[in-house]
């Protein structure tokens, strides 16, 4: 099922407020704005995908959290800076997250925002390349509100992923991405207008879990891979009532090689819900 079909499927019945906050990330304040701009520019130049066209990307610090339901249960989440843009296609919320990395002399990937301060001096004007590889994850979800009971509801959508590199010696043998959502499942749209007294009558299942995944061997550089087959029905949504156990989380594992030597790099972060940093 392609992206357009999934968008049409999820758009029906969605109600999105014009203003909303993205729980996945918060603007970073601990890094030079000038160097942030350079990293963003280099990452977007390397990406060259339609996913970035017309979007406003900023440097963010991804939220920390823990999802204790499903395969990602118990995984420690490490704070890491990334580049992110949030947009709406119809009534579908789309979060594009780009991880920029520098390949060190020993072949390891280092987040570009962490690598750069160690390479820059106060009077340096050397236009060094700080981004050798980017991993881009695009997640989709619906968000709905019941203002009377101050509750947000979410609908798990599809996921897209791809990688790019300017390093001729770099290659990827496996790209594995899991997008997992957990929460109490409610009947939609009834739950968005229910009161405290009636909301329980629309509960379908407690601690519901759903996962979309991509597990691609030898992914082609710059080619997108998409899972739109594992999405929630348009008549159901999730209440992420338990911050420690509920939410939408993404896990990325990249098996890559540089100069003939193989490495594994992984990353986990929240898209919505969960424990904020």
Phi, psi and omega in degrees: 000125185274175186299319183293320180297317180297319181300315181296319181298318185276335183294323183301127176083001183277144175231110182245128174290151183292334178238134179206159178257142179265116183282348184290334188205158173226146182302141179276147181233006187251025184215147181303126180300324180298314181288328174302314180300319180297314180296317178299314180298317180293320180293317180291325177295325179284326184296303177053040181247156176295342179296338185259353184295127175072013181255149182262101181268140176226159175282134183225162169251118184290143181295151174266157178181184180210128177251112186263013176242132177094183185301334181276003183306129175084356180293132176284137180255123183259132178296133180208142177279149180210183177244131187217147174222142178242131180217168179238124174253106189068244177246020183256125178278129182238123179246115179256119182242124180246125175261113178267134182228149173252136176273120180282174182297336179264009173091358181278150175272130176237132178306131186301326180290332177277326182289319190300314183301333180282349184251351187253133171252168186299325183256015182283133176235013181291120181283064182292149174278122181253356182233112178257327182222140171236141172241121185247129179238127177244119180246149182235138175201160174255147177230134184225161186226142166243101186290333182293326180247012176052053182230138174257142177240150183229150174237120181293126178249207183269181180216148180226145181209149175196169180227158176217157178203146174260000181267117185292341181269355184270140176214157180240125179265338177204136174238113183240120182230132176236129177245110188240137178232141178219146179170180176277124183276131179237159176282130181246141009266005186304324183293340183280349179239004182286159176260175176302325182285330187254348186301325182296335181288347180255008176286125180262315182204135176276147176052047176289147181224138177216147183222136169248144184211154174230126178225089189246118174279140179049053180296138181287133180303128178083355181267131182277143175237139193223137171241107178242011182273341183249085181227164179277151176298150179290352178261007180226151177215171181244139169255113181274067188288329182259107186297333182276337186243344186246160176137183176248124185228146179240135175238132182236129174236122182245117174259112188227170178224147176224125182053038175084357180253135185267148179218163175232132179230131179230163188203139177226137180205159178275144171259317175206159180067198179076190181268123180284153180284000000 
